[in-house]
Amino acid sequence: MMKALAEFPAMQRRQIRNVLCDIDDTLTSDGRLTAAEISKALDNRIPETEVAKHIPRFDTDGDKKLNVDEAAEAIKSMARK
C-alpha cells in the first residue's frame, strides 16, 4: 500500500539501495516481475535460470510471477548472495 514519504521512517529510507520504477510496463508484465526481469534488476549477477528456481519461495499468490512486495523480498534475499 502506498503511503506518504513523510510516514516512511528516516532510518529505513537511509537503507534504500535500489528503486524499481515501472510506470509503463517496460520492466514488468502487467505489474508483475518474471525471473528474467528480476535477473535484469540484479544486473544479471544471478542468471535467470537460478532466479526461476527461487520464485516459488517468494510467490505467495502462486501466479508464477512476483508482485512488487514479493519481488522486493526476492531481490533483497538474492542480492545478499
JOJODA-V84425 format. One record per run of one state. SS is the DSSP state (H for helix, E for strand, C for the rest). FROM is the first residue (numbers start at 0). TO is the last residue. If there is no record, write none. Layout:
ss:SS from:FROM to:TO
ss:SS from:FROM to:TO
//
This chain:
ss:C from:0 to:3
ss:H from:4 to:6
ss:C from:7 to:8
ss:H from:9 to:13
ss:C from:14 to:27
ss:E from:28 to:28
ss:C from:29 to:30
ss:E from:31 to:32
ss:C from:33 to:33
ss:H from:34 to:40
ss:C from:41 to:46
ss:H from:47 to:57
ss:C from:58 to:64
ss:E from:65 to:65
ss:C from:66 to:66
ss:H from:67 to:78
ss:C from:79 to:80
//
